[in-house]
Amino acid sequence: MREMAGAWQMTVEHKFGLFSTEQKEADPLAASEESQPKPCPPEVTPHYIWIEFLVQRFEIAKYCSSDQVEIFASLLQRSLSLNIGGWKGSMNRHVAAIGPRFKLLTLGLSLLHADVIPNATIRNVLREKIYSTAFDYFSSAPKCPTQGEKRLREDIIILIKFWTAMFSDKKYLTASQLVPPDNQDTRSNLDITVGSRQQATQGWINTYPLSSGMSTISKKSGMSKKTNRGTQLHKYYMKRRTLLLSLLLPSLLLAFQYLVTWHTIDADAPELSHILCWTPTDPPTGLSYFSSMYPPHPLTAQYGVKVLRSFPPDAILFYIPQIVQALRYDKVRAGKD
């Protein structure tokens, strides 16, 4: 496992695959005919397979090997970056690399949610890098997908899983989990987190516990400072989490047409189970699931009803003819309500 982590680190340092530098694509409005507009996606298939193996390996290691958990934490710390935007980003921002990027970030959230890292400072730094790397993807201009239909559908499912993991991250953002204990040396832990082996000069540190003769006011003052710090971190991460979820939501709504198709509905694909958790779209899209465009299915019918109920009656009045027409194809009787 250590040899594999070393090979992974080499791809990061030499900027291979997922960590390659983004190439500038030609402008369709270029004046010269020599500038041919064509996509320049990075070759991320090796990292795609690699990350899939790491995800499966972590599901085993978190129960039986603390050494491998440390390797996973170190691998993620060295792969992710705190930079957002600019040329210092650690990963390629091309749309073809969206799958491996967010699959690796989902692995990082799984590592945090598994509660296998006892050090609070290491957890905070890793969470900050996960959030920053996710924000970094949205710092570039939108691009059309270059993946095939199968890979694009897989990338959409990865985005849904990351959104779900980020949504559940709220219960792990309590003040007690964000603030390290009083006997934990924050500065040295931060040095370990970023990979520095040189210990900084730390001055005088009181290694003795609080004596019984210390006043109650001093003890309460120390506890209040710790509580205030935990509250500030909680508010900070909650704001970033809300912003990130709002950025991911439009991408998932645009991907809706690729995920919910005639073939996925007819085959009763497992990813259709996520449809009831998605935010409502516009009324024409909701009504289309009662038309002849799609085969009847209980989940799409429930989602169509959810969309119609999310709008006020004044807005639905404009779609009365379409609703009456949709009742002809409502074989599951979901629209009778």
C-alpha positions in Angstrom: 0.0 0.0 0.0 2.9 2.4 0.7 4.4 1.6 -2.7 1.1 2.4 -4.3 0.9 5.7 -2.4 4.4 6.5 -3.6 3.4 5.9 -7.2 0.3 8.1 -6.7 2.4 10.8 -5.3 4.6 10.6 -8.4 1.6 11.3 -10.6 0.8 14.3 -8.5 4.4 15.7 -8.7 4.8 15.1 -12.4 1.2 16.2 -13.2 -0.1 13.1 -14.9 -3.7 12.4 -15.8 -6.1 13.9 -13.2 -3.3 16.3 -12.0 -2.2 17.4 -15.5 -2.2 21.1 -16.5 -5.3 22.1 -18.3 -4.7 22.8 -22.0 -6.1 26.0 -23.6 -8.7 25.1 -26.2 -9.2 27.1 -29.4 -11.9 29.7 -29.6 -14.7 28.9 -32.2 -14.6 32.6 -33.1 -10.9 32.6 -33.8 -9.9 34.7 -36.9 -7.3 32.2 -38.2 -8.3 29.0 -39.8 -5.2 27.3 -38.4 -6.8 27.5 -34.9 -9.2 24.5 -35.0 -11.6 24.4 -32.1 -11.6 20.9 -30.6 -11.8 19.6 -27.0 -8.6 18.8 -25.2 -9.7 16.4 -22.4 -7.1 14.9 -20.1 -6.5 11.2 -19.9 -8.0 10.3 -16.6 -9.0 6.7 -17.2 -6.1 5.3 -15.2 -6.9 7.5 -12.2 -10.6 6.6 -12.6 -9.7 2.9 -12.1 -7.2 3.7 -9.4 -9.6 5.7 -7.3 -12.2 3.0 -7.6 -9.7 0.5 -6.1 -8.9 3.0 -3.3 -12.5 3.3 -2.5 -13.0 -0.4 -2.2 -9.8 -0.8 -0.2 -10.7 1.9 2.3 -14.0 0.1 3.0 -11.9 -2.8 4.3 -9.0 -0.9 5.9 -11.2 1.3 8.1 -12.2 -1.7 10.1 -8.9 -3.6 10.5 -5.8 -1.4 9.7 -5.0 1.9 11.3 -1.7 2.0 9.3 -3.6 1.9 6.0 -6.0 4.6 7.2 -3.0 6.9 7.9 -1.7 6.1 4.3 -5.1 7.1 2.9 -5.1 10.3 5.0 -1.6 11.2 3.8 -2.5 10.4 0.2 -5.5 12.8 0.3 -3.6 15.5 2.1 -0.9 15.5 -0.6 -3.4 15.3 -3.5 -5.7 18.1 -2.5 -5.0 21.7 -2.4 -6.2 24.8 -0.6 -5.9 27.0 -3.7 -9.1 28.0 -5.5 -8.8 29.3 -9.1 -5.7 30.5 -10.8 -2.9 28.2 -12.1 -2.0 26.7 -8.7 -4.9 24.3 -8.7 -3.9 20.7 -8.0 -6.3 19.0 -10.4 -7.4 19.5 -14.0 -10.7 21.5 -14.2 -11.8 20.0 -17.5 -15.3 18.5 -17.5 -13.9 15.1 -18.5 -12.1 15.0 -15.1 -15.2 15.7 -13.0 -15.8 12.1 -12.3 -12.4 11.2 -10.7 -12.2 14.5 -9.0 -15.4 14.2 -7.1 -15.0 10.5 -6.5 -11.7 11.3 -4.7 -13.5 14.0 -2.7 -16.2 11.6 -1.8 -13.5 9.2 -0.5 -12.2 12.1 1.6 -15.6 12.7 3.1 -16.0 9.0 3.8 -12.7 9.1 5.7 -14.0 12.0 7.8 -17.4 10.4 8.4 -15.9 7.1 9.4 -14.4 8.7 12.5 -11.0 6.9 12.1 -8.9 10.1 12.4 -8.6 11.0 16.1 -6.8 14.2 15.6 -9.2 17.1 15.2 -6.7 19.4 13.5 -5.9 16.9 10.8 -9.7 16.5 10.2 -10.2 20.2 9.9 -7.3 20.6 7.4 -8.5 17.7 5.3 -12.1 19.0 5.3 -10.8 22.5 4.3 -8.9 20.9 1.4 -11.9 18.9 0.3 -14.1 22.0 0.2 -11.4 24.1 -1.6 -10.8 21.4 -4.2 -14.6 21.2 -4.9 -14.8 25.0 -5.2 -11.8 25.0 -7.5 -13.8 23.1 -10.2 -16.3 25.9 -10.4 -13.7 28.6 -10.9 -13.4 27.7 -14.6 -15.9 28.5 -17.4 -18.6 25.9 -18.2 -17.8 23.4 -21.0 -19.7 20.9 -22.9 -19.2 17.2 -21.9 -16.7 15.2 -24.0 -17.4 11.9 -22.3 -19.4 9.1 -23.9 -22.9 8.4 -22.8 -21.9 5.6 -20.4 -19.1 7.5 -18.8 -21.2 10.7 -18.5 -24.0 8.8 -16.7 -21.4 7.4 -14.3 -20.0 10.9 -13.7 -23.5 12.1 -12.9 -24.0 9.3 -10.4 -20.7 10.3 -8.8 -21.9 13.9 -8.5 -25.1 12.7 -6.8 -23.1 10.6 -4.3 -20.8 13.6 -3.5 -23.9 15.8 -3.1 -25.4 13.3 -0.7 -22.2 13.0 1.3 -21.8 16.8 1.5 -25.4 17.1 2.6 -24.8 14.6 5.4 -21.7 16.4 6.5 -23.8 18.7 8.6 -24.0 16.2 11.5 -20.2 16.0 11.6 -19.8 19.7 12.0 -20.5 20.0 15.7 -18.3 22.2 17.8 -17.0 19.2 19.9 -15.7 17.5 16.7 -14.1 20.6 15.2 -12.2 21.8 18.2 -9.2 19.7 19.4 -9.0 18.7 23.1 -7.2 21.0 25.5 -4.2 18.6 25.8 -3.7 18.4 22.1 -0.9 20.4 20.6 -2.5 22.2 17.7 0.6 23.6 16.0 2.6 20.4 15.9 -0.5 18.5 14.6 -0.8 21.0 11.9 2.8 20.5 10.9 2.2 16.7 10.7 -0.9 17.4 8.6 0.8 19.3 5.9 3.7 16.9 5.8 6.3 19.0 7.5 8.8 17.0 9.6 10.4 20.1 11.1 9.0 21.1 14.5 8.4 24.8 14.8 9.5 26.7 17.9 6.6 26.7 20.2 7.6 28.6 23.3 6.4 27.8 26.8 3.6 25.2 27.1 1.9 24.3 30.4 2.1 20.5 30.5 0.4 20.2 33.9 -3.3 19.8 34.2 -5.5 22.4 35.8 -4.9 22.3 39.6 -7.8 22.0 41.9 -6.9 25.4 43.4 -7.5 27.3 40.2 -10.4 29.6 40.3 -13.7 28.6 38.7 -13.7 31.8 36.7 -10.5 30.8 35.0 -11.8 27.4 34.1 -15.0 28.8 32.7 -13.1 31.4 30.7 -11.0 28.6 29.1 -14.1 26.6 28.3 -15.9 29.6 26.8 -13.0 30.4 24.5 -13.0 26.8 23.3 -16.8 26.9 22.8 -16.6 30.2 20.9 -13.9 28.8 18.6 -16.0 25.7 17.9 -19.0 27.9 17.2 -17.0 30.0 14.8 -15.7 26.9 12.9 -19.2 25.5 12.8 -20.6 28.6 11.2 -17.7 28.9 8.8 -18.1 25.3 7.5 -21.9 25.6 7.3 -21.6 28.6 5.1 -19.1 26.9 2.8 -21.2 23.7 2.7 -24.4 25.6 1.8 -22.6 27.5 -1.0 -21.1 24.3 -2.4 -24.5 22.5 -2.4 -26.0 25.5 -4.2 -23.2 25.3 -6.8 -23.7 21.6 -7.3 -27.5 21.7 -7.7 -27.6 23.5 -11.1 -25.1 20.9 -12.5 -27.3 18.1 -11.3 -30.5 19.7 -12.7 -28.8 20.0 -16.1 -27.7 16.4 -15.8 -31.3 15.3 -15.1 -32.1 14.8 -18.8 -29.1 12.5 -19.2 -29.9 10.4 -16.1 -33.7 10.0 -16.5 -34.2 8.6 -20.0 -36.6 6.2 -21.6 -34.1 3.4 -21.3 -33.3 4.0 -17.6 -37.0 4.2 -16.7 -37.9 1.1 -18.8 -35.0 -0.9 -17.2 -35.9 0.4 -13.7 -32.3 1.6 -13.1 -31.1 1.8 -9.5 -30.1 5.5 -9.8 -33.8 6.4 -10.3 -34.2 6.0 -6.5 -32.5 9.5 -6.1 -35.1 11.3 -8.1 -37.4 11.9 -5.1 -34.6 13.7 -3.3 -33.9 16.2 -6.1 -35.3 19.7 -6.1 -38.3 20.3 -8.3 -37.8 21.5 -11.9 -40.1 23.4 -14.1 -43.8 22.3 -14.7 -43.2 21.2 -18.4 -40.5 18.8 -17.3 -42.7 17.4 -14.5 -45.6 16.9 -16.9 -43.4 15.2 -19.5 -43.2 12.1 -17.2 -47.0 11.6 -17.6 -46.7 11.8 -21.4 -45.9 9.3 -24.1 -42.2 10.5 -24.0 -41.5 8.2 -21.1 -42.8 4.8 -20.0 -45.0 4.9 -16.8 -43.0 4.4 -13.6 -44.0 5.1 -9.9 -40.9 7.2 -9.1 -41.2 9.5 -12.1 -44.9 9.9 -11.5 -44.3 10.8 -7.8 -41.6 13.3 -8.9 -44.0 14.8 -11.5 -46.6 15.4 -8.7 -43.9 16.8 -6.5 -43.0 19.3 -9.2 -46.6 20.4 -9.7 -47.2 20.8 -6.0 -44.1 23.0 -5.6 -45.7 25.8 -7.7 -48.6 28.1 -6.7 -52.1 27.5 -8.2 -51.8 30.7 -10.3 -48.8 29.3 -12.1 -50.4 25.8 -12.6 -53.5 27.4 -14.3 -51.5 28.0 -17.4 -50.8 24.2 -17.7 -54.4 22.9 -17.3 -54.7 21.6 -20.9 -51.4 19.8 -20.5 -52.5 18.3 -17.2 -55.7 17.0 -18.7 -53.8 15.5 -21.5 -51.3 13.9 -19.1 -54.0 12.1 -17.3 -54.5 9.9 -20.4 -51.1 8.4 -19.9 -51.1 8.3 -16.1 -51.4 4.5 -15.7 -50.1 4.5 -12.1 -52.8 6.9 -11.1 -50.4 9.3 -9.4 -52.0 12.4 -10.8 -55.4 11.8 -9.4 -54.4 13.8 -6.3 
